[in-house]
Amino acid sequence: MSHLIIAPVLLPAIIAALILLLPRLQRLLSVIGTAGLAAVSVQLLVTTSHRAPETYLLGNWPAPFGIVLQLDRLAALMLVLTAGLACAVLWHVVATRLDNRTRHFHALFQFQLMGLSGAYLTGDLFNLFVFFEVLLIASYGLMVHGGGAARLQAGLRYVAVNLAGSSLFLVALALIYAVTGTLNMADLAVKVADLPPGDQALIRTAAVLLMLVFALKGALVPLHLWLPGTYAQAPAAVAALFAVLTKVGAYAVLRTTTLIFPTDTPATGTLLMDILLPAALITLLLGALGALGAAGLPRVLAFAAIASMGTLFTAIAQATPQATSAALYYLIHSTLSGAALFLLSDRLQPRTGSAILFFATALAVAGLPPLSGFLGKLMILQASTAQAGLIWPVILIGSFLMLLAFARQGSNLFWTPVPDTDPEHATPLGPPALLLAAMVALTVGAGPVTDWLSVTARSLHGAP
Amino acid sequence: MEMLLASAIGVLTSVGVYLALMRTSFALILGLSLISYAVNLFLFAAGRLAPGFPPIIGGLTPMTDPLPQALVLTAIVISFGMTAVLVMLALGSYLLGGHDGVDEG
């Protein structure tokens, strides 16, 4: 049992506490902490690639009585993705001096990373709730960072929606505990699989409630209404970090539906996927239509994020190893591309450098070759040939609408003459270029990456 | 006992949902607090109702399950903190924006 597993949770927590004690060094500490998190995550990814999933018993209490952390390939992948994104976002924050406005930006940023790492690593449903709350309460602070009436109003709605979601989460947990007597995920997988028929209705209710909560986090229709206002009003760097927040919803759906409620469990069967698929397809179309109709670049990007969640959930709803592998590839791509566009949108000025970056990233988001968006959507299409008549048109039409939306935004932004503005205040191009480089690497290295992802997906689905 | 607890949860939830759907942030906060009370009672009931017994395995008397009580404690702390954040945001948006509404625009 390696103690490194708990480092992604502990490191940001300690750094955040140090930042509160030493506010003068906050920038330095935050950079060190985020870089350290990235290094630890990569190390965990490398070790878990060669070994079976590892369990870490907190306080050495035996599972299922104590609390456990679990490191498998999926958790390690999400950790690396989050830490990498955090590095780019932090670069942008330091370059634009967003952290100058209040003293607590970096502490909140580190608590956000702690909550995210914990949510990926936990092997216990109640701790998933606790880490969700940690990352949410940090995100509330980050979202209203800088203040202003409109931002606070949007923040109020965001907090209220998530409080309602947390209540539903607790109801689901209480139902699961009442029926099975455990909240450990691995233990639940065993107990849910051979539940007496009399208890199955209750566990089905709990499963649907859980999916509702994760769908709220993942902005699935009809629970997407909080997202456009929140993302459009948040500071651009924070919105970029939030690109991974919706993916936590997708991660939680993937984790619970592969481990606790797989489609061959008699209690739930294909019920969850039967709900998820139509919701995902409607999300995709509504997100794309919203991007076409929205006013202003931040709102367009927010709707693009909704559409990408629709695509992602469409792949997850197939519940096959091939589709899950495609979903994971698309998850990496959509996090990077969505964040890159949000970082670009901050004080965007029509100059050559930002135009090239916008063009390349928008092509990737819409799913045109040559970048990873095309490959991701292609894999999802290939994985859904069984329902090609339903899924293919929706994904293709959605991609076309996104292309139109971005073409419109691009021509508005870059072909409208503006008075020459101060280049000092232009958006820094380094962070989005870094994310774009990561997407290029994801495209060039698509072979090894998909091999690694398909092994991950097969182990998630319990297939050899 | 069951009837009392079940109806308490039901009444708290329905009043909470009604208030949370109103257009002012004050009613919204009250509603969400009532919903969190209902959820805490519901969590408590997940360990079965066994009043008056110690949470110790292997004693002479029947036992009560301590885990839901620990869960309720965590949930109370979290919902308390969240409500405080929500109150601060509502105050801020009222003082800056000049109105107590929740809706967009």
Boltz contact constraints between the chains, C-beta under 6 A:
constraints:
  - contact:
      token1: [A, 133]
      token2: [B, 78]
      max_distance: 6.0
  - contact:
      token1: [A, 140]
      token2: [B, 85]
      max_distance: 6.0
  - contact:
      token1: [A, 149]
      token2: [B, 96]
      max_distance: 6.0
  - contact:
      token1: [A, 149]
      token2: [B, 97]
      max_distance: 6.0
  - contact:
      token1: [A, 152]
      token2: [B, 89]
      max_distance: 6.0
  - contact:
      token1: [A, 152]
      token2: [B, 92]
      max_distance: 6.0
  - contact:
      token1: [A, 152]
      token2: [B, 93]
      max_distance: 6.0
  - contact:
      token1: [A, 153]
      token2: [B, 93]
      max_distance: 6.0
  - contact:
      token1: [A, 153]
      token2: [B, 97]
      max_distance: 6.0
  - contact:
      token1: [A, 155]
      token2: [B, 89]
      max_distance: 6.0
  - contact:
      token1: [A, 156]
      token2: [B, 89]
      max_distance: 6.0
  - contact:
      token1: [A, 156]
      token2: [B, 90]
      max_distance: 6.0
  - contact:
      token1: [A, 156]
      token2: [B, 93]
      max_distance: 6.0
  - contact:
      token1: [A, 159]
      token2: [B, 86]
      max_distance: 6.0
  - contact:
      token1: [A, 159]
      token2: [B, 89]
      max_distance: 6.0
  - contact:
      token1: [A, 160]
      token2: [B, 28]
      max_distance: 6.0
  - contact:
      token1: [A, 163]
      token2: [B, 32]
      max_distance: 6.0
  - contact:
      token1: [A, 163]
      token2: [B, 82]
      max_distance: 6.0
  - contact:
      token1: [A, 167]
      token2: [B, 35]
      max_distance: 6.0
  - contact:
      token1: [A, 167]
      token2: [B, 36]
      max_distance: 6.0
  - contact:
      token1: [A, 167]
      token2: [B, 39]
      max_distance: 6.0
  - contact:
      token1: [A, 170]
      token2: [B, 39]
      max_distance: 6.0
  - contact:
      token1: [A, 170]
      token2: [B, 43]
      max_distance: 6.0
  - contact:
      token1: [A, 170]
      token2: [B, 75]
      max_distance: 6.0
  - contact:
      token1: [A, 171]
      token2: [B, 39]
      max_distance: 6.0
  - contact:
      token1: [A, 171]
      token2: [B, 42]
      max_distance: 6.0
  - contact:
      token1: [A, 174]
      token2: [B, 42]
      max_distance: 6.0
  - contact:
      token1: [A, 174]
      token2: [B, 43]
      max_distance: 6.0
  - contact:
      token1: [A, 174]
      token2: [B, 46]
      max_distance: 6.0
  - contact:
      token1: [A, 177]
      token2: [B, 46]
      max_distance: 6.0
  - contact:
      token1: [A, 178]
      token2: [B, 46]
      max_distance: 6.0
